Structures are given as structure tokens and as C-alpha cells.
Amino acid sequence: MSTEIALQPVSWKRMAKGIDDVKWRLERAAAALSREGVDYAVVGGNAVAAWVSRVDESAVRNTRDVDILLRREDMGLACAALESVGFVHRRVASLGKAASMDVFLDGPDAKVRDAVHVLWAGEKPVPDAIEVTPELGETVQGDGFELIPLADLVRMKLISFRDKDRMHLRDLIAVGLVDESWSGRFPTELERRLRMILEDPEG
């Protein structure tokens, strides 16, 4: 282990605080957007956790990211809403690629991981993505936030298909939310990716 890393004490309190900070960030963002009448949906790892928890709480995987889906035309209202509760808008490099993404840092000195990450409805999440993200339509009412429908969430995970997306798809499969009956719901390449996960759910 590198001697340059300053390790803090092992602590349940520190671990719990990390989870609580993500929850608080999501709830603040959701409440601010709702107050201003901005349509949005929680996506990403928190959406996966929310869906998994509806079947089996013990199968929930914690995540550090807060990802939301917005319409591009609502950016002005969304920015005003989020900045009103302390978030700071930035454009940052996306996963080491030439593309950039919009984030709302949780304060002026916050790290990018301490942020709300924005994905745009009906647009490619990165320039070389094979499909666009779903349009923002009806959402599922969560406990203080609006949740993306399961089919749209699965589609987004199949489009991105990074290691963590494949892990999230396996989580949904493990609790029975996605199974063989989903075959035929998606375009050819997304269907191929889904088959890959269904046929090898253990990775």
C-alpha cells in the first residue's frame, strides 16, 4: 500500500456517513427540482438500488453517484433550482474521454464524486454510444424522489455497458426483475448485450 495515502480509522460511522451523504444529496436535489416544477428521474446506481429494494432489501448495493435524467430545454430551471440549495454547476471531462458532462458539485470545494451528475433525455450519454437515452416520460413515485421506469433503466444500462452497468444488470437479474421474458424488447445490439448477461449472470 502506498505510504502517500493518509488512512483514517476503520469506522462504521465513516461508512454510514458516506451512504447518508449520497442519500442527502439525492433528496436535496429531488426536492429542489420538484419545487420548481422541473421534470426529472433518478437513474444510475441509486435507481438500481431502489428497484432491487422493492424485491429484496438485502440485495441492495450502495453507490456513491447521484445521477438524474433531465430534458435539455429544462437546464436553466434545473440550474436555478439546484443552485438555490447549494449545488454548483460545472462541466467536467467524462470518464477520460473528449466528451464533457454537466455536474452539480455539492458546494464550491466539493469533489466531482460529491456531485449530482446529469444525463440528457433523448441524447447519447457519450459521443460513441450506440443509442440515445430514453425520453423523460412517466416516472415511478419513490420516497421523496421520482424514479425512472425499470424498462428505461435497463435500456440505459445496456447502452452504457461499462463494468458497473453490467454489475447493475446482474443485480436486477439476481432478484428476478429482469429475466428471459425481456428478450425482444430492445434493438439488435442492446438485445445482444442483454443475452450476454442473461447467459452468464455470474460474469
C-alpha positions in Angstrom: 0.0 0.0 0.0 1.3 3.5 -0.9 2.7 5.4 2.1 1.4 8.6 0.5 -2.2 7.7 1.3 -3.4 9.0 4.7 -5.7 6.4 6.1 -8.4 7.3 8.6 -9.5 4.9 11.3 -11.8 2.0 10.4 -15.2 3.1 11.5 -18.8 2.1 10.9 -19.6 5.8 11.4 -17.5 6.8 8.5 -19.0 4.1 6.3 -22.5 5.1 7.3 -21.8 8.8 6.7 -20.7 8.0 3.1 -24.1 6.4 2.5 -26.0 9.1 4.3 -24.2 11.9 2.3 -25.4 10.3 -1.0 -29.0 10.0 0.3 -29.0 13.6 1.5 -27.6 14.8 -1.8 -30.3 13.0 -3.8 -33.1 14.2 -1.6 -32.0 17.8 -1.7 -31.7 17.7 -5.5 -35.0 16.0 -5.9 -36.8 18.4 -3.6 -35.3 21.5 -5.3 -36.3 20.3 -8.8 -39.8 19.3 -7.7 -40.4 22.8 -6.1 -39.5 24.4 -9.4 -41.7 22.0 -11.4 -38.7 20.5 -13.3 -39.3 17.0 -14.6 -36.5 14.6 -13.8 -35.9 11.0 -12.9 -33.3 9.4 -10.7 -31.2 7.0 -12.8 -27.9 5.1 -12.3 -26.9 3.1 -9.3 -29.5 4.7 -7.0 -32.2 3.8 -9.4 -30.9 0.2 -9.5 -30.8 0.1 -5.7 -34.4 1.5 -5.5 -35.7 -1.2 -7.8 -33.8 -4.0 -6.2 -35.0 -2.9 -2.7 -38.6 -3.4 -3.9 -37.8 -7.2 -4.1 -35.0 -7.8 -1.6 -33.5 -5.2 0.7 -30.5 -7.5 1.5 -29.5 -7.4 -2.2 -29.2 -3.6 -2.4 -25.7 -2.3 -3.4 -24.7 1.1 -2.2 -23.5 3.7 -4.7 -21.6 6.9 -4.5 -23.2 8.5 -7.5 -26.3 10.6 -7.8 -27.4 10.5 -11.4 -30.5 12.3 -12.8 -32.1 12.4 -16.2 -33.3 15.8 -17.4 -34.5 17.4 -20.6 -32.0 19.7 -22.2 -34.6 22.5 -22.5 -35.0 22.5 -18.7 -31.4 23.2 -18.0 -31.9 26.8 -17.0 -34.7 26.0 -14.5 -32.8 23.0 -13.2 -29.6 25.0 -12.7 -31.5 27.7 -10.7 -33.3 25.1 -8.6 -30.1 23.2 -7.7 -28.0 26.3 -7.1 -30.7 27.5 -4.7 -29.8 24.6 -2.4 -26.1 24.9 -2.6 -25.1 23.0 -5.7 -22.5 24.5 -8.1 -22.8 23.8 -11.8 -19.6 22.6 -13.7 -18.8 20.9 -16.9 -16.1 18.3 -16.4 -14.4 15.6 -18.5 -16.4 12.4 -18.9 -14.5 9.3 -17.9 -11.3 10.4 -19.5 -12.9 10.9 -22.9 -13.0 14.1 -25.0 -16.7 14.5 -24.1 -17.7 16.5 -21.1 -20.7 16.2 -18.8 -22.7 18.5 -16.6 -22.4 18.0 -12.9 -23.6 19.9 -9.9 -21.0 19.9 -7.2 -22.2 19.7 -3.6 -20.6 23.0 -2.8 -17.8 25.1 -4.4 -15.0 23.0 -2.9 -16.6 19.6 -3.5 -15.1 16.8 -5.5 -16.7 15.6 -8.7 -17.7 12.4 -6.9 -19.6 14.6 -4.5 -22.0 15.8 -7.1 -25.2 15.3 -9.0 -24.4 14.0 -12.5 -26.8 15.0 -15.3 -27.8 12.8 -18.2 -29.8 14.3 -21.0 -33.0 12.6 -22.2 -33.0 11.6 -25.9 -29.3 12.2 -26.3 -26.2 9.9 -26.4 -24.6 9.7 -23.0 -21.2 9.8 -24.7 -20.4 10.6 -28.4 -19.7 6.9 -29.3 -22.8 5.5 -27.6 -24.8 3.1 -29.8 -28.2 4.5 -28.8 -29.7 7.6 -27.2 -31.0 7.7 -23.6 -34.8 7.2 -23.2 -37.0 10.2 -23.3 -38.2 11.5 -20.0 -41.8 10.4 -19.6 -43.8 9.0 -16.7 -41.8 8.2 -13.6 -42.4 6.0 -10.6 -43.0 7.8 -7.3 -40.3 7.0 -4.9 -39.8 8.0 -1.2 -39.1 11.7 -1.9 -37.9 11.4 -5.5 -39.0 10.4 -9.0 -37.7 7.1 -10.2 -37.0 6.0 -13.8 -39.2 3.1 -15.0 -37.5 -0.2 -15.0 -37.5 -0.7 -18.8 -35.8 2.6 -19.3 -33.3 1.9 -16.6 -32.4 -1.4 -18.2 -32.1 0.3 -21.6 -29.7 2.9 -20.2 -27.5 0.2 -18.6 -27.4 -1.7 -21.8 -26.4 1.5 -23.7 -23.5 2.3 -21.4 -22.5 -1.3 -20.7 -19.4 -0.4 -18.6 -18.3 -2.8 -15.8 -20.6 -1.2 -13.3 -23.5 -1.2 -15.7 -23.1 -5.0 -16.3 -22.9 -5.4 -12.5 -26.1 -3.5 -12.1 -27.8 -5.6 -14.7 -26.8 -8.7 -12.9 -28.2 -7.3 -9.7 -31.6 -6.8 -11.4 -31.4 -10.3 -12.8 -30.5 -11.8 -9.4 -33.7 -10.6 -7.8 -35.9 -11.6 -10.8 -36.7 -8.1 -12.1 -35.1 -9.0 -15.5 -35.3 -12.5 -17.0 -35.7 -14.4 -20.3 -39.0 -12.7 -20.8 -37.2 -9.5 -21.6 -35.8 -10.9 -24.8 -37.0 -9.0 -27.9 -37.6 -5.7 -26.1 -34.6 -3.8 -27.4 -32.8 -3.0 -30.7 -30.4 -5.7 -32.0 -27.1 -4.6 -30.3 -28.8 -3.9 -27.0 -30.5 -7.3 -27.3 -27.2 -9.0 -27.8 -25.8 -7.3 -24.7 -28.8 -8.4 -22.7 -28.4 -12.0 -23.9 -24.7 -11.9 -22.9 -25.7 -11.1 -19.3 -28.6 -13.4 -19.1 -26.5 -16.3 -20.4 -23.7 -15.6 -17.9 -25.3 -14.0 -14.8 -22.3 -14.7 -12.7 -20.0 -12.8 -15.0 
